[in-house]
Amino acid sequence: MSGGATDPVTGYDLVTLTSVIDNRAHIVTDVELSSSHAVRMGRYEALCGHLIAPAPMVEPDGKRCPRCAELGGVSSQTERPSRRGRSRGLGRRLLT
């Protein structure tokens, strides 16, 4: 999960949640995160329209959903480098 961006048009805070279904980081508004129907279901509607079930918040964000990035005004230059090729941490090695 990551946050900090604000939609310039609506003024809503934007939060990134990774879906357990497609392992992509989708953008969700703070209003959607706090809506009663979404909280009861545990599923949130992303900007791209996908209904996502969020991955555990301790995991790093997955690959960014291109449609959410387009709708949220996120540039591709802010994309994080891939974790591929990096060694896994001690905690990850202990759990496997």
Sine and cosine of phi, psi and omega as CSV:
sin_phi,cos_phi,sin_psi,cos_psi,sin_omega,cos_omega
0.00,0.00,0.68,-0.73,0.10,-0.99
-0.59,-0.81,0.39,-0.92,-0.03,-1.00
-0.51,-0.86,-0.32,-0.95,0.07,-1.00
0.94,-0.33,-0.30,0.95,-0.01,-1.00
-1.00,0.01,0.45,-0.89,0.06,-1.00
-0.78,-0.62,0.72,-0.70,0.05,-1.00
-0.94,0.35,0.87,-0.50,-0.05,-1.00
-0.91,0.41,-0.42,0.91,-0.04,-1.00
-0.99,0.15,-0.78,0.62,-0.09,-1.00
-1.00,-0.05,-0.40,0.91,-0.05,-1.00
1.00,0.09,0.03,1.00,0.03,-1.00
-0.96,0.28,0.55,-0.83,0.13,-0.99
-0.97,0.24,0.62,-0.78,-0.02,-1.00
-0.94,-0.35,0.70,-0.71,-0.02,-1.00
-0.81,-0.58,0.64,-0.77,0.03,-1.00
-0.99,-0.16,0.81,-0.58,0.06,-1.00
-0.83,-0.56,0.69,-0.72,0.05,-1.00
-1.00,0.00,0.76,-0.65,-0.01,-1.00
-0.99,0.11,0.67,-0.74,0.06,-1.00
-0.96,0.27,-0.28,0.96,-0.05,-1.00
-0.98,0.20,-0.77,0.64,-0.04,-1.00
-0.90,-0.43,0.01,1.00,0.03,-1.00
0.84,0.54,0.53,0.85,0.06,-1.00
-0.94,-0.34,0.54,-0.84,0.05,-1.00
-0.99,0.11,0.93,-0.37,-0.01,-1.00
-0.97,-0.24,0.47,-0.88,0.01,-1.00
-0.99,-0.13,0.76,-0.65,-0.01,-1.00
-0.79,-0.61,0.61,-0.79,0.04,-1.00
-0.98,0.18,0.40,-0.92,0.04,-1.00
-0.90,0.43,-0.49,0.87,0.03,-1.00
-0.91,0.42,-0.67,0.74,0.03,-1.00
-0.91,0.42,-0.64,0.77,-0.01,-1.00
-0.89,0.45,-0.51,0.86,-0.05,-1.00
-0.98,-0.19,0.02,1.00,0.00,-1.00
-0.94,0.35,0.60,-0.80,-0.10,-0.99
-0.90,0.43,-0.63,0.78,-0.01,-1.00
-0.92,0.39,-0.62,0.79,0.00,-1.00
-0.94,0.34,-0.64,0.77,0.01,-1.00
-0.90,0.44,-0.67,0.74,0.02,-1.00
-0.90,0.44,-0.65,0.76,-0.05,-1.00
-0.99,0.15,-0.48,0.88,-0.10,-0.99
0.97,0.23,0.29,0.96,0.02,-1.00
-0.82,-0.57,0.61,-0.79,-0.08,-1.00
-0.78,-0.63,0.63,-0.78,0.01,-1.00
-1.00,0.04,0.84,-0.54,0.01,-1.00
-0.99,0.16,0.21,-0.98,0.02,-1.00
-0.85,0.52,-0.53,0.85,-0.03,-1.00
-0.98,0.21,-0.13,0.99,0.02,-1.00
0.98,-0.20,-0.22,0.98,0.03,-1.00
-0.93,0.37,0.65,-0.76,0.12,-0.99
-1.00,-0.05,0.92,-0.40,-0.14,-0.99
-0.93,-0.36,0.52,-0.85,0.18,-0.98
-0.96,-0.26,0.90,-0.43,-0.12,-0.99
-0.94,0.35,0.59,-0.81,0.09,-1.00
-0.96,0.27,0.26,-0.97,0.06,-1.00
-0.82,0.58,0.65,-0.76,-0.11,-0.99
-0.95,0.31,-0.15,0.99,0.02,-1.00
-0.99,0.10,-0.23,0.97,0.02,-1.00
-0.99,0.13,0.55,-0.84,0.08,-1.00
-0.92,0.38,0.39,-0.92,0.02,-1.00
-0.86,0.51,0.56,-0.83,0.09,-1.00
-0.98,0.18,-0.15,-0.99,0.04,-1.00
-0.90,0.43,0.67,-0.74,-0.09,-1.00
-0.92,0.40,0.68,-0.73,0.10,-1.00
-0.94,0.34,0.86,-0.51,-0.06,-1.00
-0.89,0.45,-0.58,0.82,-0.02,-1.00
-0.94,0.34,-0.65,0.76,0.05,-1.00
-0.89,0.45,-0.66,0.75,0.01,-1.00
-0.88,0.47,-0.65,0.76,0.02,-1.00
-0.91,0.42,-0.73,0.69,-0.03,-1.00
-0.95,0.31,-0.51,0.86,-0.01,-1.00
-1.00,0.05,-0.07,1.00,0.02,-1.00
0.95,0.31,0.47,0.88,0.01,-1.00
-1.00,0.00,0.78,-0.62,-0.01,-1.00
-0.99,0.16,0.44,-0.90,0.02,-1.00
-0.96,0.29,-0.23,0.97,0.01,-1.00
-0.95,0.30,-0.32,0.95,0.00,-1.00
-1.00,0.00,0.08,1.00,0.01,-1.00
-0.89,0.46,0.73,-0.68,0.03,-1.00
-0.96,0.28,0.49,-0.87,0.08,-1.00
-0.92,0.40,0.47,-0.88,-0.02,-1.00
-0.92,0.39,0.53,-0.85,0.05,-1.00
-0.99,0.12,-0.12,0.99,-0.03,-1.00
-0.87,0.50,0.71,-0.71,0.02,-1.00
1.00,-0.04,-0.28,0.96,0.05,-1.00
-1.00,0.07,0.55,-0.84,0.01,-1.00
-0.96,0.27,0.49,-0.87,0.02,-1.00
-0.98,0.21,0.48,-0.88,-0.03,-1.00
-0.95,0.32,0.18,-0.98,-0.02,-1.00
-0.87,0.50,-0.68,0.73,-0.01,-1.00
-0.87,0.48,-0.64,0.77,0.01,-1.00
-0.92,0.39,-0.64,0.77,0.01,-1.00
-0.93,0.37,-0.56,0.83,0.00,-1.00
-0.94,0.35,-0.52,0.86,-0.05,-1.00
-0.99,0.11,-0.26,0.96,-0.04,-1.00
-0.99,-0.14,0.00,0.00,0.00,0.00
